[in-house]
């Protein structure tokens, strides 16, 4: 990585990092959509993928305006957050946990993105890069709204369903074990 010598270099690093994060996320979102049972969560992830594609195009334009290449550096923070999503989904033995895990992990990614977008917006403002500022303001609004929608989805649908399914399985388990013990008692009586 070349040395950072100016505020413009710092803005370029931020924009390239955001682009890399969005690119990594765009590759993993289709796989994550297949792992969710919530139709609303699938819709939200698809919407987020589309917003990311639009953002990458706008960052490409901003980098061109700054006369910089897109760069090849991988955003290691985003890579770690995405790896964390995959690891936790693989570790979940109970499929009821997939949607809550996915929402929590996506919110972590979104919070990282919100921080990066805010940094890029501040640098764009300082350097009077109105295109960057407009783009970052828009994605900040979208990101914050997405985060709030994810929280609402978790609280109103996904998390309660996780508990309801677990309670139903517990009751089934209790009923089958109690009916099994009654059957065993009947068999013991008939043998006498």
Secondary structure, DSSP 8 states (H G I E B T S, - for coil): -----SHHHHHHHHHHHHHHHHHHHHHHHHHHHHT---HHHHHHHHHHHHHHHHHHHHHHHHHHHTT--------HHHHHHHHHHHHHHHH-SSTHHHHHHHHHHHHHHHHHHHHHHHHHHHHHHHTT-HHHHHHHHHHHHHHHHHHHHHHHHIIIIIHHHHHHHHHHHHHHHHHHHHHHHHHHHHHHHHH-
